[in-house]
Amino acid sequence: MTSTAVKAIDTLVIGGGQAGLCIGYALKQRGIEFVIVDANERVGDAWRNRWDSLRLFTPARMNGLPGMPFPGPGNTFIGKDQIADYLDYYARQMEIPVRCGVRVNRLSKKDDLFAVATSAGKIMARNVIVAMADNQDPKVPEFARDLDADIVQLHSSDYKNPTQLSDGPTLVVGLGNSGADIAYELASSRKTVVAGQESSAIPFKLESWFGRHIGTRLVSFAMIKVLNTSTPIGRKVRPKMLPKAAPLVRIRPKELTQAGVERVSRITAVKDGKPVTADGQAIDVQNVVWCTGFKPGLEWIDLPIFDESGRPRHHRGIAEDVPGLYFLGHFFLHAVWSETLPGVQPDVRHVAKHLARHRAAQPVAV
């Protein structure tokens, strides 16, 4: 008798960044068959494609993945290209199967299998792990289109360095870490104005002796071990933090002031082609860099998993309504730092353990 069962891979991982590589390592250690697909052409490109001067907030000693410490002095703060090359090397050394250049277009479910439509064809899988950040689509206010045509506009996702901009004053809209870092860099070569209000800031200088040796350890402990969904304080602050920018880390208000950055209130409109603040001040600039965040970019998931805010319903990365579906790499997935290199690893261990139990209960087609 010939079986008509659909041949499916065991587990598909969508995303080949730090979250995808970490879960790949964990699945391999457990002997679970899996494949990782990533839309980028090379492992690490999500880091390579960010602005040139970007450096991580965590020192090198905190940025190693399971089985391979990050090379070099442990108290140095590394650049984005270094971490990109490390991720690429990690995938090759650990023999983690990543199919680059494969974009996922749709994820649905048919009977007991997930149907995944990709740029390289259809994949059927018994389990799917969405291991990609929930900040995929740049978000810019609708009134941005009303700015004067001579004003250069960039979203932070497209910003690389000051040479992309016209000479003259520049407005940076949004004061999360991206906005603070970019405004600080621009202030060395031009008048720079930043609009918005920070959510909070760490109380010490990151590159100081205290910051390198003690402060980052304290912050890491708070952001992973204290502010998470397993603690009363973590559960209390999570709904408040999700819609806000993360606390400023490297460039704080003090550093912006020292660099000569001018502060204005948030931008709420455009009048006569110029951006206008909430208190009615028109800002005369030649450039605008929108550091206004991202939308999750998960619309390609055709499954009943989203809450009223558009975020997937899950508990520590385990989808509540669709067995076999998991999430990793989101801001405050379990802890504030769940999207970071050190913060994703506790989530990976939890998801891998649950997936192994779930597999044991699944019927296997033969």
C-alpha positions in Angstrom: 0.0 0.0 0.0 1.4 3.4 -1.0 1.3 6.2 1.5 -0.2 9.5 0.4 1.2 11.5 3.4 2.9 14.7 2.5 6.7 14.6 3.1 7.5 17.4 5.5 10.6 18.6 7.3 10.4 18.4 11.0 11.1 22.0 12.0 11.5 25.1 9.9 13.3 28.1 11.4 12.5 31.5 9.8 15.4 33.9 10.3 19.1 33.3 10.4 20.2 36.0 12.8 21.3 35.4 16.4 17.9 34.0 17.4 17.8 31.5 14.5 21.4 30.4 15.0 20.9 29.9 18.7 17.8 27.8 18.2 19.5 25.9 15.4 22.4 25.0 17.7 19.8 23.9 20.4 17.9 21.7 17.9 21.1 20.2 16.6 22.2 19.3 20.1 18.8 17.5 20.6 19.1 15.6 17.2 16.0 17.4 15.8 15.9 17.8 12.0 15.6 21.4 10.9 16.3 24.0 8.2 16.8 27.7 8.6 15.8 30.1 5.9 16.8 33.8 5.7 15.9 36.5 3.2 19.4 38.1 3.3 22.1 37.0 1.0 24.6 36.2 3.8 24.4 35.3 7.5 24.8 38.5 9.5 23.5 40.9 6.9 20.8 42.2 9.3 23.7 43.7 11.2 25.9 44.7 8.2 23.0 46.7 6.7 22.7 49.1 9.6 24.5 52.4 10.0 28.3 52.4 9.7 29.2 53.6 13.2 26.8 51.3 15.1 28.4 49.5 18.1 26.7 47.0 20.5 25.7 48.1 24.0 27.0 44.9 25.5 30.8 44.2 25.8 32.3 41.3 23.8 32.3 38.9 26.7 28.4 39.0 26.6 28.0 38.5 22.9 29.2 34.9 22.4 26.7 32.3 21.2 26.5 28.7 22.7 29.6 26.8 22.1 31.7 29.7 20.8 32.8 32.7 22.9 33.2 36.0 21.0 36.9 36.4 20.2 38.9 39.3 21.5 39.2 41.4 24.7 36.1 40.8 26.8 35.5 44.5 27.8 35.6 46.0 24.3 32.4 47.3 22.6 32.3 45.8 19.1 31.0 47.2 15.8 28.1 45.9 13.8 30.4 44.4 11.1 32.3 42.4 13.7 29.2 40.8 15.0 27.9 40.1 11.5 31.2 38.3 10.6 31.0 36.4 13.9 27.5 35.1 13.2 28.6 34.0 9.7 31.6 32.2 11.1 29.5 30.6 13.9 27.0 29.2 11.3 29.8 27.6 9.3 31.8 26.3 12.3 28.7 24.8 14.0 27.5 23.4 10.7 24.1 25.0 11.1 22.1 24.7 7.8 21.0 28.2 6.7 19.5 28.7 3.3 20.1 32.4 2.5 18.3 34.4 -0.1 15.0 32.6 0.7 12.2 35.0 1.6 9.0 33.7 3.3 5.9 35.1 1.8 3.1 33.2 3.5 2.7 30.9 6.5 -0.5 29.0 7.0 -1.6 25.6 8.2 -3.1 22.6 6.4 -4.3 19.8 8.6 -1.3 19.0 10.9 1.3 20.6 8.8 2.4 24.2 8.3 2.5 25.4 4.7 5.2 27.9 4.0 5.3 29.7 0.7 8.8 31.0 0.0 10.7 32.6 -2.9 12.3 29.2 -3.5 9.1 27.2 -3.4 6.7 25.7 -0.9 7.9 24.0 2.3 5.8 21.8 4.6 6.9 21.6 8.2 5.5 20.0 11.4 6.9 22.8 13.5 7.8 26.4 12.7 9.9 28.8 14.7 9.7 32.5 13.7 13.1 33.7 14.8 13.2 37.2 13.6 12.7 40.6 15.3 9.3 42.2 15.4 10.6 45.4 13.8 10.6 44.6 10.1 8.7 47.4 8.4 10.0 51.0 8.8 7.3 53.3 10.3 7.1 56.9 9.1 4.2 59.3 9.8 1.8 60.0 6.9 2.5 63.8 7.0 6.2 63.1 6.0 5.0 63.1 2.3 4.1 66.8 2.8 7.7 67.9 3.5 9.3 70.2 0.9 10.7 68.1 -2.0 14.2 69.7 -1.4 14.4 68.2 2.1 16.3 64.9 2.1 14.4 62.2 4.1 15.7 58.9 5.4 14.4 56.4 7.8 17.0 55.1 10.3 16.9 51.7 8.5 18.3 53.4 5.4 20.8 55.7 7.1 24.5 54.7 6.8 26.5 57.8 7.4 26.3 61.7 7.1 27.4 61.6 3.4 23.9 60.6 2.4 22.6 63.9 3.6 22.6 67.4 2.1 24.8 70.1 3.7 22.9 72.0 6.3 20.8 71.5 9.5 19.3 68.1 10.1 16.3 67.0 12.2 16.3 63.6 13.8 12.8 62.6 14.7 12.5 60.1 17.6 14.7 59.7 20.7 15.2 56.0 21.2 18.7 54.6 20.9 18.9 54.9 17.2 17.8 58.5 17.3 20.3 59.4 20.0 23.2 57.6 18.3 22.5 59.1 14.9 22.0 62.6 16.3 25.2 62.4 18.2 27.1 61.4 15.1 25.6 64.1 12.9 26.3 66.9 15.5 30.0 66.7 14.8 29.5 68.0 11.2 26.3 70.1 11.2 23.6 71.7 13.3 21.5 68.9 14.6 18.0 69.0 16.2 16.4 66.0 17.8 12.6 65.8 18.4 11.0 63.7 21.0 11.4 62.6 24.6 13.4 59.7 25.8 11.6 57.0 27.8 14.5 56.8 30.3 18.3 56.4 30.3 20.9 54.3 32.2 22.6 56.4 34.9 26.2 55.8 34.0 28.6 56.3 31.0 28.8 53.0 29.1 32.5 53.3 28.2 33.7 54.2 31.7 35.5 51.7 33.9 32.4 51.3 35.9 30.3 50.8 32.8 32.5 48.2 31.2 33.2 46.1 34.3 30.2 46.6 36.6 27.4 48.7 35.0 26.8 46.4 32.0 26.6 43.4 34.3 24.0 45.1 36.5 22.0 46.2 33.5 22.1 42.8 31.9 20.9 41.2 35.2 18.0 43.6 35.4 17.0 43.3 31.8 17.1 39.5 31.7 16.7 38.2 35.2 14.5 40.8 36.8 12.3 42.5 34.1 10.7 39.4 32.6 7.3 37.7 32.5 8.2 35.4 35.4 8.5 38.2 37.9 5.7 40.5 39.3 7.6 43.7 38.4 8.3 42.3 34.9 4.7 41.5 34.3 3.7 44.9 35.5 6.1 47.0 33.3 5.8 44.9 30.1 2.5 46.4 28.8 4.0 49.9 29.5 7.3 49.2 27.8 6.1 47.4 24.6 4.8 50.6 22.9 7.8 52.7 24.0 11.4 53.1 23.0 13.9 51.2 25.0 16.0 53.2 27.6 18.9 55.1 26.2 22.2 53.3 26.8 25.3 54.7 25.1 24.2 58.3 24.2 22.2 59.8 27.0 20.6 63.3 27.1 23.8 64.6 28.8 26.0 63.4 25.9 23.5 65.0 23.4 23.7 68.4 25.2 27.5 68.2 25.3 27.6 67.6 21.6 25.5 70.7 20.9 22.3 68.9 19.9 19.2 71.0 20.1 16.1 69.5 21.7 12.6 70.2 20.6 9.2 68.5 21.3 7.8 65.8 19.1 6.9 66.5 15.5 3.2 66.3 14.9 2.6 68.0 11.5 4.0 69.7 8.4 3.2 73.3 7.5 4.4 75.1 4.4 6.8 72.1 3.7 8.5 72.3 7.1 8.2 69.9 10.1 6.2 71.4 13.0 6.4 70.5 16.7 3.5 69.8 19.0 3.9 73.4 20.4 3.8 74.9 17.0 7.5 75.5 16.2 8.4 75.2 12.6 11.9 73.6 12.1 13.9 74.9 9.2 16.2 72.0 8.1 17.7 70.5 5.0 17.4 66.9 6.1 15.1 64.7 8.2 16.1 61.3 9.6 13.0 59.4 10.8 14.0 57.3 13.9 10.3 56.6 14.4 10.6 52.8 14.8 9.1 49.9 13.0 5.9 47.9 12.5 6.1 44.2 13.4 5.9 43.1 9.7 4.2 39.8 10.5 1.3 40.2 8.1 2.5 37.2 6.1 1.3 34.9 8.9 -2.2 33.6 8.0 -3.0 32.1 11.4 -5.3 33.2 14.2 -2.5 34.3 16.6 -2.7 38.1 16.8 -4.1 40.2 19.7 -5.9 43.5 19.4 -2.5 45.4 19.1 -1.3 43.2 16.2 1.2 41.3 18.3 1.3 37.4 18.3 -0.3 35.8 21.4 2.3 33.6 23.0 3.7 32.6 26.4 7.5 32.8 26.4 7.6 32.3 22.7 5.1 29.4 22.5 2.0 30.3 20.4 -1.1 30.0 22.5 -3.5 29.1 19.8 -1.4 27.2 17.2 0.5 24.1 18.5 3.9 23.8 16.9 4.4 27.5 16.3 7.0 29.5 18.2 8.5 33.0 18.3 12.0 34.2 19.2 13.9 37.5 19.0 11.1 39.9 19.9 11.5 42.9 22.2 10.3 41.8 25.7 9.3 38.3 24.4 10.1 37.1 27.9 12.5 39.7 29.1 13.3 43.3 28.1 16.5 42.0 26.4 14.9 39.1 24.6 16.0 40.5 21.2 19.7 40.8 22.2 22.5 38.3 21.9 22.7 37.4 25.6 18.9 37.9 26.2 17.7 35.5 23.5 19.5 32.5 24.9 17.2 31.8 27.9 14.2 32.0 25.5 15.9 29.5 23.1 16.4 27.0 25.9 12.8 27.3 26.9 11.4 27.0 23.4 13.7 24.0 22.5 12.6 22.2 25.6 8.9 22.7 24.8 9.4 21.8 21.1 11.1 18.5 22.1 8.1 17.6 24.3 5.6 18.7 21.6 7.4 16.5 19.0 7.2 13.5 21.2 3.4 13.8 21.1 3.2 14.3 17.3 2.3 11.5 14.9 5.0 11.0 12.3 4.0 10.4 8.7 5.7 7.4 7.0 
